[in-house]
C-alpha cells in the first residue's frame, strides 16, 4: 500500500541507481498511487504501465539498499504490488476477450462479391399508418403517387332562427 511505502521511508530520500539516475521514494509512491487510481477508473492499459514502472523502480531501489530488514520489507511490498498487477492484467484480459467475442467479423477478412446487384432492391420503405390506395391497372399510373384527396363534404348549417321567436 502507498501508506506502507510512505511509512517506511521519508518520501524525499533518494538513492542512486546503477545507471546514474536517482530513484525517488516519492516517485515510487506516486506511481503506485497512479497505478491503483487508473485501475479503479477502469483504465487498465495505463494502470499496467504504471505498475510496471513502480515494480522496476522498486527493483532498482532494493538492489541499492544494504539493510537486510528494509530489503525484506520492500520485497513484501513488491509482492503485494505484483498481486495487484496480476489482477489488473487479468481484468484487462477479460475485457479484451469480450471485445473479440463481440466483434468476430472484424478479425476475418471480408470477401468481396463481384456479382451484379439484385434487380429488386432489398430496402423496403417504412409503411405509414395511412392505407395506400389499391393499385390501378393503368399503364401510366405510378403506385408511389397518391391520388388527390376526395373533396371535403359541405356541412349544411342549420338556418339561423330569428331572434323574435320564443321557445
N, C-alpha and C positions, 0 to 999 in steps of 0.2 A: 504494500500500500504506500501511497506517496507520503502519508503521515509517518510511516515507519522509516522511509528514506530521510525525511526531514529530522526525525528524532535521532537518527544515527549520527549524522554529521551536521555541522553548520553548512547551510547551502552556499556559502561564499568561499568554501575551501576548494582549492584547486590542486590537481596532481598533473604532472606532465607525462603524456603517453610516449611510446617509442617513436612515433612519427613527429614529435616536437610540438604537437598541439595539446593544449590544456583540456583535460576532462573536468568539466564543472559538475558538481553535485546539483547545482541549480538547474543545469540543462537536463540532467538525468530525471530530476523531479518533474520538470516541465514536460518533458517528452512522455513520461509515464502518465501524467495527468491528461495530456492531449490524446494519447492513445485510448485511454478509457472514455474520454468525452466523445470522441468520434465513434467509438463502438456503441455507446449509449444512443447516439443520434442515428445509428444505422448506416453510417458511412464507413463500412468495413474495409474498403480498399485503403483509405487514408489511415485508418487505425492500424492496419497491418504494417504500413510503412513506419509509423511512429513506434510500434512495438519492436520492429527490427532495429530501429535506431537506438532505442533505450537499452536493448539487450546487448548491442555492440558496445555501447558506452560503458555499461556495467562490466563487460568482459575486459575492456581496456583498464578500467579503474581497479578491478580486482588484481589484474596482472601486475600493477604497480605498487599495490599495498603490501606491506611486510608483516602487518599484525595478523596473526592467525585467527583470532576471535572475530575481527572485522571481516576477514575474508569469508569465514563461515557464515556470518550474518548476511553478507552480500550474496553468497550462493543461495541462501534460503530465499532472499528477495528475488533473485533471478529465477528460481524455480517457480515461485508464485506468479511472476510475470509471464513465464513460459506457459503455465497452465492457462492463464487468461488469453495469451496469444493463440494457443491451440484452439480454445473455444471460439475466438473471433474467426479464425481460419475455417473452422467447421461451419459456423453460421454463413460465412461467405460462400462456402462450397454448396450449402443447401440452397441459398438464393440463386446461385449460378445454375443449379440443377433445375430449379423452377423455370428459369429463363429458357433453358434448352428444351424443356418439355413443352413450354407454351409456344415456342417458335421453331417447330421442326422443319418447316418449309424453307426457313432462311439458311439452313445448312446445306440443303440439297440444291444442286444446280438446276436452274429452270430449263425445261425442254421447250424449244421454240416450235410452234406449229405453223408450218408454211402452207397449210391447206386454205382454200378460198373461204371467205366468211359465209355463214349460213344465209340463205336467201330470206329467211324470216328472222327478224330481229328478236332477240331473247328478252328485250326490255318491253315491259307492258306498262303503259302509263297508269297512274293511280286512278281508280274509279271514283267518281264523285258520288255524292249521295242523291244526285238528281238522276232519274232514269233517262237513258238515251232513247231517242225515237227509233222506231223499228226501221231497219234498212229498207231502202227503196230499190226497186229493180231498174231504176233509170240508169242509163249509161253515163249521163253527165252528173249524177249525184255523188257528192263526196260524203262518206259516212262520218267524217270528222267535223263537218259543218252542220250546225243545228239549224232547224227551220226557225223562222221568226216566231215569237210567242203569239198565242192567239189574242185577239183584241179583248180588251177589258170589257166585261159586261157593264152596261149602263144601269146604274141604280136609279130606280124610279123613286123620287122623293114624294112623300105624300104632300098633297096640296096643303097650303097653309090655311088654317081656319081663320076666319075673320075674327077680329077682337070683340065684336059685339055679340057673339054667340055665347050663351050661358050654358053652363053644364047641367 
